[in-house]
Amino acid sequence: MLKYFQKRQSDSPGFFYAIQMDVEGHLANCFWVDARSRIAYKNFGDVVLFDPTYLTNKYKMSFVPFTGVNNHHQSILFGCSLLWDETEETFQWLLHTWQEAMFGISPRTIITDQDAAITNAVAKVFPNSAHHFCMWHIEKKIPEYLSHVFHAFDDFKNKFSKCLHCTTTPEEFEIAWIDIMKMYNLEEHIWLRKIYTIREKWIPAYVRTTFCAGMSTTQRSESMNKYFKDYLNSSTPMSVFVTQYDKVVDARYDKVREKDYKTKHSKAILKTLYPTEDEAAKIYTRKIFQKFQEELIQSQKFISEKIEVQDGIHIYKVHLFQRETPTYIVRLNLELKNATCSCHKFEFMGILCRHVLMIFIKKQIHSLPPCYLLDRWTRYATTEKANDISSAGSLAYNLKSSTIWFNNIMTHSLGLSERATRSEKHYKFTYQKLLQLSKELDELPYEDNDNVCDDQVNESNNDLNSSEQREKFSLLDPPCVATKGRPRSLRMKSGLESSQKVKRSSSLKSKRETKIRKKGKGVR
């Protein structure tokens, strides 16, 4: 595996890996990411899923993928890791290493399981990132902790679900929560009080005000795990594991190219006469346009009523035709063509909701304001921009650090390499331009700038990367361990499965006895 990593880095400078060993020289933790994933992070790394719940190798190490979503609403990988344990120290090492691989850029939002070690590590490594907990992981524990209430009250499940999912503002949630606690005498329930204290990290009424690309669970990460099962299993050796991982990444990017081609060479089917729809079809990718189109169509089912005007802000109450509830509040600044809705779909998903679209149509705003066209959802999301002010670019300009300059140029070079190798024609064109650019760079006069930091780039400063250390370095197999939260076997069987197995065994035993008796009878 180590030799494979070293060869990959030699062949592709954009490949990144890091390894931790224990005191005896055994592999403890490792992380790796290819160039394409690093490019993808630059464009779609605003929301990241981090879910160490997949176990797939004979050493029982946790397989931890970093997952995001691209402009086609497809799951994409931002690297992965194999962990020997799941302690806070290990997670801190992993997150720091991953951040280093991603040029020091932190995600805007990170979604994880509700785990103390992960929570503490995220708080220390990404203090400025919004940290949300996977809602599904919390909800699945409800029947376990509240089984007595489920059995005693038939309506509890429905009311509790409405409290969690159908309240649009923190005020609505607070009122609904208090009512349920009193109604079912749950004020002193320890587990409910615990999840209530972290409500800002998982309750939709709170998290929907933060951009999450429409995700509230780590389901995409789990779906990616299932995808890996077509290539890997529990007996896969480490050396084969990493090569199979590359095949998974290749297959994922084949799907991305298919979507790119479809968006570029197919024409969207319009279903309304609104100019907004035609405009969106030309800007969004096909998948995102379909989501926007559905909101536009559904907007026709709503009616609005102006409540008041405050400081130039028109406030509307929006609800379904012939239904007073649920009601949504839309605030519109007509002069700036800026609107907000109490459902917070745009803040959460990045696509305008049906309620705002209904008001726009009513006020004859038939062109989408630029602030509502997120670049990450458009067909041009991966296009290099001359005025790119990404984190790496702005740092390179402000700090004047040669290391940051190098990283910024390398990031753009990786993207250029990806596009330049699509065909022989692309390759030849790019190669000629690079030769010309190289000549022009050599002709530029060198200016010694005292303001440039002295941290010169040296990709060989890592002991594992230097040629001398490679010859001396040896890495021993990791010890076989059982990570926390997992049974030693692959999966515990339920009582139903066990009983069915017993029945099947008994049935097979009876059939075998019958055959023996028949054979015995024949012999006699």
C-alpha positions in Angstrom: 0.0 0.0 0.0 2.8 2.4 0.9 4.6 1.7 -2.4 1.4 2.3 -4.2 1.0 5.7 -2.5 4.6 6.7 -3.3 4.2 5.7 -6.9 0.9 7.6 -7.2 2.5 10.7 -5.8 5.4 10.3 -8.1 3.2 10.0 -11.2 0.7 12.7 -10.0 2.0 15.6 -7.9 -1.6 16.4 -7.0 -1.9 13.1 -5.1 -1.6 13.5 -1.3 -1.2 10.9 1.4 -0.3 10.9 5.1 0.4 7.9 7.5 0.6 7.5 11.2 2.4 4.7 12.9 2.3 3.3 16.4 5.6 3.0 18.5 6.3 -0.4 17.1 6.1 0.7 13.5 2.6 -0.7 12.7 0.2 1.2 10.6 -2.2 3.1 12.8 -4.0 5.7 10.6 -3.7 6.7 6.9 -5.3 9.3 4.7 -5.1 9.8 0.9 -6.8 11.9 -1.7 -6.3 12.2 -5.5 -5.9 15.4 -7.5 -9.5 15.3 -8.9 -11.0 15.2 -5.5 -8.9 18.2 -4.4 -10.1 20.1 -7.5 -13.7 19.1 -6.7 -13.3 20.4 -3.1 -12.3 23.8 -4.5 -15.7 24.1 -6.2 -18.0 22.1 -3.9 -16.3 21.9 -0.5 -18.7 24.3 1.2 -20.6 21.3 2.7 -18.9 18.1 3.8 -20.2 14.8 5.3 -17.9 13.0 7.7 -19.1 9.5 8.7 -16.8 6.9 10.2 -19.3 4.0 10.1 -18.0 1.7 7.4 -15.8 -1.3 8.2 -14.5 -3.1 5.1 -11.1 -4.7 5.6 -9.7 -7.7 7.4 -8.0 -5.5 10.0 -11.4 -4.1 11.0 -10.2 -0.5 10.6 -12.8 2.2 10.1 -13.1 3.4 6.5 -13.9 7.1 6.7 -14.9 8.9 3.4 -15.2 12.6 3.2 -18.3 13.2 1.0 -19.9 16.2 -0.7 -22.3 17.1 -3.4 -21.5 18.5 -6.8 -23.5 20.8 -9.2 -25.4 17.8 -10.6 -26.5 16.9 -7.1 -24.3 13.8 -7.2 -22.2 12.5 -4.3 -18.5 13.2 -4.7 -15.4 12.2 -2.7 -13.0 14.6 -1.0 -10.6 11.9 0.1 -10.8 9.0 2.6 -9.0 7.4 5.5 -8.5 4.2 7.4 -8.4 4.6 11.2 -7.2 2.2 13.8 -9.3 3.7 16.5 -12.0 6.5 17.0 -10.5 8.7 19.7 -10.6 12.5 19.7 -6.8 12.5 19.1 -7.2 10.4 16.0 -10.0 12.5 14.6 -8.0 15.7 15.2 -5.1 14.2 13.3 -7.4 13.2 10.4 -9.2 16.6 10.2 -5.9 18.5 10.4 -4.4 16.3 7.7 -7.4 16.6 5.5 -7.5 20.4 5.9 -3.8 20.5 4.9 -4.6 18.5 1.7 -7.4 20.9 0.9 -5.0 23.9 0.9 -6.0 25.0 4.4 -9.6 25.8 3.4 -12.2 24.9 6.0 -15.7 23.7 5.0 -18.6 26.1 5.5 -20.7 23.3 7.0 -19.7 19.9 8.3 -22.3 17.1 9.1 -21.3 14.2 11.3 -22.8 11.6 13.7 -23.5 12.7 17.2 -20.2 11.5 18.7 -18.3 13.2 21.5 -14.9 12.5 20.1 -15.9 13.8 16.6 -17.7 16.8 18.1 -14.6 17.9 20.1 -12.3 17.3 17.2 -14.4 19.4 14.8 -14.7 22.2 17.3 -10.9 22.4 17.6 -10.0 22.0 14.0 -12.9 23.9 12.4 -14.0 26.5 15.0 -15.5 28.7 12.3 -17.5 26.0 10.5 -21.1 25.2 11.2 -21.3 21.7 12.7 -24.5 19.8 12.4 -25.5 16.4 13.6 -27.1 13.7 11.3 -30.8 13.9 12.1 -31.4 10.3 11.1 -28.9 9.0 13.6 -30.8 10.8 16.4 -34.3 10.0 15.2 -33.6 6.3 15.0 -33.0 6.3 18.8 -36.4 7.7 19.6 -38.3 4.3 19.6 -35.6 2.9 21.8 -35.6 5.7 24.5 -39.4 6.4 24.3 -40.8 2.9 23.7 -43.1 3.2 26.7 -44.7 6.4 25.3 -45.0 4.8 21.8 -46.9 1.8 23.3 -49.1 3.9 25.6 -50.1 6.6 23.1 -51.0 5.9 19.4 -50.8 9.6 18.4 -47.4 10.3 20.0 -45.3 9.3 17.0 -47.2 11.6 14.6 -47.2 14.6 16.9 -43.5 14.3 17.8 -42.7 14.0 14.1 -44.7 17.2 13.3 -42.8 19.0 16.1 -39.5 18.1 14.6 -40.2 18.4 10.8 -43.2 20.8 10.4 -42.1 23.7 12.5 -40.4 26.3 10.4 -39.1 28.8 13.0 -37.3 28.2 16.4 -40.3 29.9 18.1 -42.7 27.4 16.6 -40.5 24.5 17.6 -40.1 25.7 21.2 -43.9 26.0 21.6 -44.5 22.6 20.0 -41.8 20.9 22.1 -43.0 22.3 25.4 -46.6 21.3 24.6 -45.5 17.7 23.9 -43.3 17.5 27.0 -46.3 18.6 29.1 -48.9 16.5 27.3 -46.9 13.2 27.8 -45.2 14.1 31.1 -41.7 14.0 29.6 -40.2 17.1 31.2 -37.7 15.2 33.2 -36.8 12.6 30.6 -32.9 12.5 30.6 -32.4 11.6 26.9 -34.9 14.2 25.6 -33.3 16.9 27.7 -30.0 15.9 26.3 -31.0 16.1 22.6 -32.9 19.4 23.4 -29.7 21.1 24.6 -28.1 20.4 21.1 -31.2 21.3 19.1 -29.4 24.0 17.2 -27.2 21.3 15.6 -30.0 19.0 14.3 -33.5 20.5 14.5 -34.6 21.7 11.0 -36.1 24.9 12.4 -32.6 25.9 13.4 -30.2 24.3 10.9 -32.2 25.4 7.8 -30.8 28.9 8.2 -27.4 27.5 7.3 -26.4 26.5 3.8 -26.2 22.7 3.8 -26.8 22.0 0.0 -30.1 20.5 1.1 -28.6 17.8 3.4 -29.5 17.2 7.0 -28.2 13.6 7.3 -25.1 11.7 6.4 -27.2 9.5 4.1 -25.0 10.4 1.1 -21.9 9.1 3.0 -23.8 5.9 3.8 -24.9 5.6 0.1 -21.3 6.0 -0.9 -20.4 3.2 1.5 -22.9 0.9 -0.2 -21.4 1.9 -3.6 -18.0 0.8 -2.3 -19.4 -2.7 -1.5 -19.4 -3.5 -5.3 -15.6 -3.2 -5.2 -14.6 -4.1 -1.7 -15.3 -6.7 1.0 -14.1 -7.6 4.5 -11.3 -9.8 3.2 -9.8 -7.2 0.8 -6.0 -6.7 1.5 -4.8 -3.2 2.1 -2.8 -3.2 -1.2 -5.8 -4.1 -3.2 -8.1 -1.8 -1.2 -6.3 1.4 -2.4 -6.3 0.3 -6.0 -10.0 -0.6 -5.9 -10.6 2.8 -4.3 -9.2 4.4 -7.4 -11.6 2.4 -9.6 -14.5 3.7 -7.4 -13.3 7.3 -8.0 -12.9 6.6 -11.7 -16.5 5.2 -11.9 -17.9 8.2 -10.0 -16.2 10.7 -12.4 -17.5 8.8 -15.4 -21.0 9.5 -14.0 -20.0 13.2 -13.6 -18.9 13.4 -17.3 -22.2 11.8 -18.3 -24.2 14.5 -16.5 -21.9 17.2 -17.9 -22.6 15.9 -21.5 -26.3 15.7 -20.9 -26.5 19.2 -19.5 -24.5 20.6 -22.4 -26.0 18.7 -25.3 -29.7 18.3 -24.3 -32.5 20.8 -24.2 -34.6 21.1 -21.1 -38.4 20.6 -21.4 -40.2 23.7 -20.3 -43.5 23.3 -18.5 -44.6 26.9 -18.0 -44.6 30.2 -19.9 -42.6 32.1 -17.3 -39.4 33.7 -18.6 -37.8 32.7 -15.3 -38.0 29.0 -16.2 -36.3 29.5 -19.6 -33.5 31.5 -17.9 -33.0 28.9 -15.2 -32.8 26.1 -17.9 -29.9 27.9 -19.5 -28.0 28.4 -16.3 -28.6 25.5 -14.0 -27.4 21.9 -14.6 -30.3 19.5 -15.6 -30.8 18.0 -12.2 -30.8 21.4 -10.4 -33.1 22.9 -13.0 -35.6 20.0 -12.4 -35.6 20.9 -8.7 -36.1 24.6 -9.5 -38.8 23.8 -12.1 -40.7 21.8 -9.5 -40.7 24.8 -7.1 -41.9 27.0 -9.9 -44.8 24.7 -10.9 -45.8 24.2 -7.2 -45.8 28.0 -6.7 -49.0 28.2 -8.8 -50.9 26.3 -6.0 -50.3 29.2 -3.5 -52.0 32.5 -2.8 -50.7 35.4 -0.8 -52.1 38.2 1.3 -50.1 41.4 2.1 -49.9 41.9 5.9 -48.0 45.2 6.1 -45.2 47.3 4.8 -42.3 48.2 7.1 -39.4 50.5 6.0 -40.0 49.5 2.3 -40.3 45.8 3.1 -43.5 44.2 1.9 -44.6 41.4 4.2 -46.8 38.6 2.8 -48.6 35.7 4.2 -48.4 32.8 1.8 -50.4 29.5 2.0 -52.0 26.9 -0.2 -55.3 27.7 -2.0 -58.2 26.9 0.3 -55.9 25.9 3.1 -54.9 28.4 5.8 -52.1 26.2 7.2 -49.2 25.9 7.0 -48.6 29.6 6.5 -45.3 31.1 5.3 -44.1 34.6 5.8 -42.3 36.2 2.8 -40.5 39.6 3.1 -39.8 41.4 -0.1 -37.7 44.4 -0.8 -39.2 45.4 -4.1 -36.5 48.0 -4.9 -33.6 45.5 -4.5 -35.6 42.5 -5.6 -34.6 40.7 -2.5 -36.9 38.3 -0.6 -36.7 35.9 2.3 -39.1 33.2 3.3 -39.8 31.6 6.7 -39.2 28.2 5.2 -35.5 29.1 4.6 -35.2 26.8 1.5 -32.8 29.1 -0.2 -30.6 29.5 2.8 -30.6 25.7 3.3 -30.6 24.4 -0.3 -29.5 27.4 -2.4 -32.6 27.3 -4.6 -35.6 29.7 -4.4 -38.7 28.2 -2.8 -42.2 28.1 -4.2 -43.4 30.8 -1.8 -40.9 33.4 -2.9 -41.4 32.5 -6.6 -45.1 33.0 -6.2 -44.5 36.5 -4.9 -42.0 37.3 -7.7 -44.6 36.2 -10.3 -47.2 38.3 -8.6 -44.9 41.4 -8.6 -43.9 40.6 -12.2 -40.2 39.9 -11.4 -39.5 37.5 -14.3 -35.7 37.4 -14.1 -33.9 35.7 -11.3 -31.8 38.3 -9.3 -28.0 37.2 -9.5 -27.9 36.8 -5.7 -30.2 33.8 -6.1 -28.1 32.0 -8.7 -25.5 30.1 -6.7 -22.5 29.4 -8.9 -22.1 25.9 -7.3 -25.4 24.8 -8.8 -24.8 26.1 -12.4 -23.3 24.3 -15.4 -20.3 26.7 -15.1 -19.4 25.7 -11.5 -16.1 24.0 -12.6 -15.1 26.7 -15.0 -11.9 28.6 -14.1 -12.6 32.3 -13.5 -10.0 35.1 -14.0 -11.3 37.0 -11.0 -11.5 34.0 -8.7 -11.3 35.2 -5.1 -11.3 31.8 -3.4 -9.7 31.5 -0.1 -6.4 30.4 -1.5 -6.4 33.2 -4.1 -7.2 36.0 -1.6 -4.5 34.7 0.9 -2.0 34.6 -1.9 -2.7 38.2 -2.7 -2.8 39.5 0.9 0.0 37.5 2.6 2.4 37.3 -0.3 3.6 33.9 0.8 5.5 31.8 -1.8 4.0 28.6 -0.3 0.5 29.9 -0.7 1.3 31.2 -4.2 2.5 27.7 -5.1 -0.6 26.0 -3.6 -2.9 28.4 -5.4 -1.2 27.9 -8.8 -1.1 24.1 -8.3 -4.8 24.0 -7.6 -5.6 25.8 -10.8 -3.0 23.6 -12.7 -4.8 20.4 -11.5 -8.0 21.7 -13.0 -6.2 22.6 -16.2 -4.7 19.1 -16.4 -8.0 17.4 -16.0 -9.5 19.4 -18.9 -6.4 19.1 -21.0 -6.5 15.3 -21.1 -10.0 14.9 -22.3 -8.7 14.2 -25.8 -5.6 14.3 -28.0 -6.7 17.6 -29.4 -7.1 19.1 -26.0 -3.7 17.8 -24.9 -1.8 19.1 -27.9 -3.4 22.5 -27.7 -2.7 22.8 -23.9 0.9 21.6 -24.3 1.7 24.2 -27.0 0.2 27.0 -24.8 2.2 25.8 -21.8 5.4 25.9 -23.7 4.6 29.4 -24.8 3.7 30.4 -21.3 6.9 28.9 -19.9 9.0 30.9 -22.4 7.2 34.1 -21.4 7.7 33.4 -17.7 11.5 32.9 -18.3 11.6 36.3 -20.1 10.0 38.2 -17.2 12.5 40.2 -15.1 13.0 38.8 -11.6 12.1 41.1 -8.8 13.3 40.4 -5.3 10.4 41.3 -3.0 11.3 41.7 0.7 7.7 41.3 1.6 7.5 37.7 0.5 7.6 35.2 3.3 10.6 33.0 3.6 8.6 29.8 3.7 9.8 28.4 0.4 8.0 25.4 -0.9 9.6 22.0 -0.4 7.4 19.1 -1.2 10.2 16.7 0.0 10.4 17.8 3.6 8.2 14.8 4.7 10.3 11.9 5.8 8.1 9.5 3.9 8.5 11.5 0.7 12.3 11.7 0.5 14.0 9.1 -1.7 16.6 8.2 1.0 13.9 7.7 3.7 11.8 5.5 1.3 14.6 3.0 1.0 15.0 2.8 4.8 11.4 3.1 5.8 9.3 0.0 6.5 5.7 -0.1 7.6 4.3 -3.1 9.4 0.7 -4.4 9.1 -1.8 -2.8 11.4 -3.0 -5.0 14.4 -6.5 -6.4 14.0 -8.8 -4.4 16.3 -12.5 -3.9 16.9 -13.4 -0.2 16.7 -15.7 1.3 19.1 -19.4 1.0 18.5 -19.1 -2.2 16.4 -19.6 -5.8 17.2 -16.7 -8.2 16.6 -18.8 -10.0 14.0 -19.8 -8.3 10.8 -23.4 -7.9 11.9 -25.5 -9.0 14.9 -28.6 -11.0 13.9 -32.0 -10.1 15.2 -34.2 -12.5 17.2 -36.4 -13.0 14.2 -33.5 -13.9 11.9 -32.2 -16.3 14.6 -35.5 -18.0 15.0 -35.9 -18.3 11.2 -32.5 -19.9 11.0 -33.4 -22.4 13.7 -36.6 -23.3 11.9 -34.8 -23.7 8.6 -32.2 -25.9 10.3 -34.9 -28.0 11.9 -36.6 -28.3 8.5 -33.5 -29.4 6.8 -32.7 -31.8 9.6 -36.2 -33.4 9.2 -35.7 -33.7 5.4 -32.3 -35.4 5.9 -33.8 -37.8 8.5 -36.6 -38.7 6.0 -34.0 -39.4 3.2 -32.0 -41.6 5.6 -35.1 -43.5 6.6 -36.0 -44.0 2.9 -32.5 -45.1 2.0 -32.5 -47.5 5.0 -35.8 -48.9 3.9 -34.5 -49.5 0.4 -31.4 -51.3 1.8 -33.6 -53.6 3.9 
